Amino acid sequence: MGRQIILKSPSEIKKMLVANQIVANTLELVEDNVKPGVSTWQLDQLAEKNCRKQGGVPAFKGYRGFPGSLCVSINEEVVHGIPSKKRILQEGDVLSVDFGVQINGFFGDSAITIPVGRVSDEIADLLKHTQQSLYWAIEAMKIGNRVHDVSKAVQDYIEGYGYGIVRNFVGHGIGSSLHEPPEVPNFYSGRQTPKLHPGMVLAVEPMINLGTEEVKVLKDGWTVITADKKVSAHFEHSIAVTEDGPLVLSRRQNEEF
């Protein structure tokens, strides 16, 4: 409590762009290698190698004791799934992959949810709408708006589809620390929130469930699952507020919005 929002200079935002582009190309590499029969541990190894090859350090590995470089969450797992040689992807699964990088004193952070082979139309729609809610949030990241305008953009879009919006875990500021103020919920609590100013960088990350918004943490102390065991989706970008509008630092080459 009481920590101030840190505005970044243009040169610091450039450093954050470097970190986030390592995140982006790593997520693209992981996505290219997601298929039935692959273990989440294999994907974790691939991501770490790609990150270090570019001079980056995996931001999650060892963070508060987390054992992996990737957070890999399958089906009803929402976030913070631990990579394992025993977790083998199967046709019809969905895999949420969250990755962070530190380089030159600054962090990048992004997440995508990937279908494994063919998934049902219901699940494909969940992924599409979760990603779209992130794009709506990005559109709201304009100078003069407030953080809750970003939150409300996600909520307004998602609630029309009847999905559950995870409330226990939220987005955050990012910079020389992985997690900085302010918190960025995916719903509007009714409270006044900070105004958006040039130099603010936010990691916005809708976590949307096919069923209930309720979640619980497994015995491993990390893996978060939906209370009703229905599928969850997670998309995240690190975005800078600029005079020219929102700058998506972690935008992937194959991404259109």
C-alpha positions as CSV (number, residue, x, y, z in Angstrom):
1,M,0.0,0.0,0.0
2,G,1.1,3.6,-0.6
3,R,3.6,2.7,-3.4
4,Q,3.6,5.3,-6.1
5,I,3.0,4.7,-9.8
6,I,6.3,5.1,-11.6
7,L,6.2,6.9,-15.0
8,K,8.8,5.7,-17.5
9,S,10.8,8.0,-19.8
10,P,10.9,7.3,-23.6
11,S,14.3,5.7,-23.2
12,E,13.0,3.4,-20.5
13,I,10.0,2.5,-22.6
14,K,12.5,1.5,-25.4
15,K,14.2,-0.8,-23.0
16,M,10.9,-2.3,-22.0
17,L,10.1,-2.8,-25.7
18,V,13.3,-4.9,-26.0
19,A,12.2,-7.1,-23.0
20,N,8.7,-7.4,-24.3
21,Q,9.7,-8.4,-27.8
22,I,11.8,-11.3,-26.3
23,V,8.5,-12.3,-24.5
24,A,6.6,-11.9,-27.8
25,N,8.9,-14.0,-30.0
26,T,9.2,-16.6,-27.2
27,L,5.4,-17.0,-27.0
28,E,5.3,-17.3,-30.8
29,L,8.0,-20.1,-30.6
30,V,6.0,-21.9,-27.9
31,E,2.8,-21.6,-29.9
32,D,4.5,-23.1,-32.9
33,N,5.5,-26.1,-30.8
34,V,2.2,-26.8,-29.0
35,K,0.8,-30.1,-30.2
36,P,-0.5,-33.3,-28.7
37,G,2.2,-35.4,-27.0
38,V,4.4,-32.4,-26.0
39,S,5.1,-31.9,-22.3
40,T,4.8,-28.5,-20.6
41,W,8.4,-29.1,-19.4
42,Q,9.6,-29.3,-23.0
43,L,7.9,-25.9,-23.7
44,D,9.5,-24.4,-20.6
45,Q,12.9,-25.5,-21.7
46,L,12.3,-24.1,-25.2
47,A,11.2,-20.8,-23.8
48,E,14.1,-20.4,-21.4
49,K,16.7,-21.2,-24.1
50,N,15.2,-18.7,-26.5
51,C,15.1,-16.0,-23.9
52,R,18.7,-16.5,-22.7
53,K,19.9,-16.7,-26.3
54,Q,18.8,-13.1,-26.7
55,G,20.4,-11.9,-23.5
56,G,17.3,-12.0,-21.3
57,V,16.6,-13.7,-18.0
58,P,13.3,-15.5,-17.4
59,A,11.4,-13.3,-15.0
60,F,9.3,-15.9,-13.3
61,K,12.0,-18.5,-12.5
62,G,12.6,-18.3,-8.8
63,Y,10.2,-15.5,-8.3
64,R,8.8,-16.1,-4.9
65,G,10.0,-19.6,-5.4
66,F,8.3,-20.4,-8.6
67,P,10.2,-23.3,-10.2
68,G,9.6,-22.7,-13.9
69,S,10.3,-20.1,-16.6
70,L,6.8,-20.4,-18.1
71,C,3.5,-20.5,-16.3
72,V,1.7,-23.2,-18.2
73,S,-2.0,-23.8,-17.3
74,I,-4.2,-26.4,-19.0
75,N,-8.0,-26.4,-19.3
76,E,-9.5,-25.5,-15.9
77,E,-6.2,-24.1,-14.7
78,V,-6.4,-20.4,-14.8
79,V,-2.8,-19.2,-14.0
80,H,0.5,-20.2,-12.4
81,G,0.6,-23.8,-13.6
82,I,4.0,-25.4,-13.1
83,P,5.8,-27.0,-16.0
84,S,6.2,-30.8,-15.7
85,K,7.5,-33.7,-17.7
86,K,4.3,-35.5,-16.6
87,R,1.9,-32.9,-18.1
88,I,1.4,-34.1,-21.6
89,L,-0.7,-32.0,-24.0
90,Q,-3.7,-33.9,-25.5
91,E,-5.9,-33.1,-28.5
92,G,-8.7,-30.7,-27.5
93,D,-6.8,-29.2,-24.5
94,V,-6.3,-25.4,-24.2
95,L,-3.0,-24.2,-22.8
96,S,-2.5,-20.8,-21.2
97,V,1.1,-19.6,-21.4
98,D,2.4,-16.7,-19.4
99,F,6.0,-15.5,-19.8
100,G,8.1,-12.7,-18.4
101,V,11.6,-11.5,-19.2
102,Q,14.1,-9.2,-17.5
103,I,16.8,-7.5,-19.5
104,N,18.8,-4.2,-19.0
105,G,17.0,-3.6,-15.7
106,F,13.4,-3.8,-17.1
107,F,10.7,-6.4,-17.4
108,G,8.3,-7.6,-20.1
109,D,5.2,-9.7,-19.5
110,S,2.6,-11.3,-21.8
111,A,0.3,-14.3,-22.0
112,I,-1.7,-16.2,-24.7
113,T,-4.0,-19.2,-24.6
114,I,-3.4,-21.8,-27.3
115,P,-5.8,-24.5,-28.5
116,V,-4.1,-27.9,-28.8
117,G,-5.3,-29.3,-32.1
118,R,-9.0,-28.9,-32.5
119,V,-11.2,-27.6,-29.7
120,S,-15.0,-27.3,-29.4
121,D,-16.7,-24.2,-30.8
122,E,-17.6,-23.2,-27.2
123,I,-14.0,-23.2,-26.2
124,A,-12.8,-21.5,-29.4
125,D,-15.3,-18.7,-28.7
126,L,-14.1,-18.3,-25.1
127,L,-10.5,-17.8,-26.4
128,K,-11.6,-15.4,-29.1
129,H,-13.7,-13.3,-26.8
130,T,-11.1,-13.2,-24.0
131,Q,-8.5,-12.0,-26.5
132,Q,-11.0,-9.4,-27.9
133,S,-11.6,-8.1,-24.4
134,L,-7.9,-7.4,-24.0
135,Y,-8.0,-5.4,-27.3
136,W,-11.0,-3.4,-25.9
137,A,-9.0,-2.7,-22.8
138,I,-6.0,-1.5,-24.9
139,E,-8.3,0.9,-26.8
140,A,-9.3,2.4,-23.4
141,M,-5.7,3.2,-22.5
142,K,-5.8,6.8,-23.5
143,I,-4.5,9.9,-21.7
144,G,-7.3,11.3,-19.4
145,N,-9.0,8.0,-18.9
146,R,-8.6,6.2,-15.6
147,V,-7.5,2.7,-14.8
148,H,-11.1,1.7,-14.1
149,D,-12.0,2.6,-17.7
150,V,-9.5,-0.1,-18.8
151,S,-11.1,-2.5,-16.3
152,K,-14.6,-1.6,-17.4
153,A,-13.8,-2.2,-21.1
154,V,-13.0,-5.8,-20.3
155,Q,-16.1,-6.2,-18.1
156,D,-18.5,-4.5,-20.5
157,Y,-17.3,-6.7,-23.4
158,I,-17.2,-10.0,-21.5
159,E,-20.4,-9.8,-19.5
160,G,-22.5,-9.9,-22.7
161,Y,-21.3,-13.5,-23.2
162,G,-22.1,-14.7,-19.7
163,Y,-18.6,-15.7,-18.8
164,G,-17.0,-15.5,-15.4
165,I,-14.4,-12.8,-14.8
166,V,-11.7,-13.8,-12.4
167,R,-11.6,-11.3,-9.5
168,N,-8.9,-12.8,-7.3
169,F,-6.1,-12.1,-9.8
170,V,-5.6,-8.8,-11.6
171,G,-3.2,-7.0,-13.9
172,H,-0.5,-4.6,-12.7
173,G,1.9,-1.9,-13.5
174,I,5.3,-3.1,-14.8
175,G,8.8,-1.5,-15.2
176,S,12.0,-2.0,-13.3
177,S,9.9,-4.4,-11.1
178,L,7.7,-7.2,-12.4
179,H,4.8,-6.0,-10.4
180,E,4.3,-2.3,-9.7
181,P,1.3,-0.1,-8.9
182,P,-1.4,0.2,-9.9
183,E,-3.5,-2.9,-9.9
184,V,-5.6,-3.4,-13.0
185,P,-8.7,-5.5,-12.3
186,N,-10.8,-6.9,-15.2
187,F,-13.9,-5.5,-13.6
188,Y,-15.0,-2.1,-12.2
189,S,-15.3,-2.1,-8.5
190,G,-16.9,1.4,-8.3
191,R,-13.8,2.9,-6.7
192,Q,-12.0,5.9,-8.1
193,T,-8.7,4.9,-9.7
194,P,-5.6,6.8,-11.0
195,K,-5.7,8.7,-14.2
196,L,-3.6,7.5,-17.1
197,H,-0.6,9.6,-17.9
198,P,2.2,9.3,-20.5
199,G,4.8,6.9,-19.3
200,M,2.5,4.6,-17.4
201,V,3.0,1.0,-18.4
202,L,0.4,-1.6,-17.5
203,A,0.3,-5.3,-17.9
204,V,-3.4,-5.9,-18.6
205,E,-4.5,-9.5,-18.4
206,P,-8.1,-10.7,-18.7
207,M,-8.6,-14.1,-17.1
208,I,-12.0,-15.4,-18.2
209,N,-13.8,-18.6,-17.3
210,L,-16.4,-20.6,-19.2
211,G,-18.4,-20.9,-16.0
212,T,-18.1,-19.4,-12.5
213,E,-15.7,-16.6,-11.6
214,E,-14.7,-18.5,-8.5
215,V,-11.2,-20.0,-8.3
216,K,-9.1,-21.9,-5.9
217,V,-5.4,-22.7,-5.4
218,L,-4.2,-26.3,-5.5
219,K,-2.0,-27.9,-2.9
220,D,1.2,-27.0,-4.8
221,G,0.6,-23.4,-3.6
222,W,0.7,-22.1,-7.2
223,T,-1.8,-23.6,-9.6
224,V,-5.1,-21.7,-9.7
225,I,-8.1,-23.6,-11.1
226,T,-11.7,-22.7,-11.7
227,A,-14.0,-23.9,-8.8
228,D,-16.4,-25.6,-11.3
229,K,-13.5,-27.2,-13.3
230,K,-14.7,-25.5,-16.5
231,V,-12.1,-24.1,-19.0
232,S,-10.4,-20.8,-18.5
233,A,-8.6,-18.5,-20.9
234,H,-5.9,-15.9,-20.3
235,F,-4.4,-13.2,-22.5
236,E,-2.0,-10.4,-21.5
237,H,-0.1,-7.5,-23.0
238,S,2.3,-4.9,-21.5
239,I,1.1,-1.6,-22.9
240,A,2.6,1.9,-22.5
241,V,0.4,5.0,-22.3
242,T,1.9,7.6,-24.8
243,E,0.9,10.9,-26.3
244,D,0.2,9.0,-29.5
245,G,-2.1,6.5,-27.9
246,P,-1.5,3.0,-26.4
247,L,1.8,1.3,-27.5
248,V,1.6,-2.5,-27.2
249,L,5.1,-3.4,-26.2
250,S,4.5,-7.2,-26.3
251,R,2.7,-7.3,-29.6
252,R,3.6,-10.4,-31.6
253,Q,4.5,-10.3,-35.3
254,N,1.6,-12.6,-36.2
255,E,-0.9,-10.6,-34.2
256,E,-3.5,-8.4,-35.8
257,F,-5.9,-6.0,-34.0
